[in-house]
C-alpha cells in the first residue's frame, strides 16, 4: 500500500500550548543524515569500524502565519530562535504513524519572490534528543537517539598472528598444496 502525504498534522511548541500548523504545510519530512568515521587498522592487523552518528531535521515548506499575530509559528520563530520546541508530526492521519521529539526552532523567512505570491518559507529545524515513531498499525514504538555515536565491535581479521585461521581452513590449505 502506498501512503500519501496528507491529510495529516504538524504541531510545534510546548505541550499544552502547541501551535497547529497543519493547514499551513505545503510539504514536510524528517530527513536523517549519517556521519561515519573512518575504519582504523591497528598494528596487529585488526580493523576497528568507525562509529556512526545520525542527525535528523524536520524540513519542508509552509505558508507563514503573520495573520495569527503573536499566537502563530512565525512570531514564535522570531521571538524564540534557537529554543527547543516539542513537535508531533503525522504525515497521514488515516495511516496513523506519528513522529514526536524536540526540534531547534529557527526564524522563518518573511516575504515572497514575486508580487501576489503567497508568503511562504522553507524550513529546516534540527532535531535534538530522541525521535519516537509510533506506528499506526498496532501502536508499536521505535526510538532513535539523535547525535549519539553508534559503535560496532571490533572485527578481527582471521589468519593473522593474533587471530589464527580456524583449524579446518588450515587443513584445507595443506591438502591443496
Helices and strands as residue ranges (DSSP letters): E 9-12, E 19-20, G 22-24, E 25-36, E 40-41, E 47-48, E 52-63, G 66-71, H 73-79, E 84-90, E 98-104, E 120-134, E 141-145, H 167-176
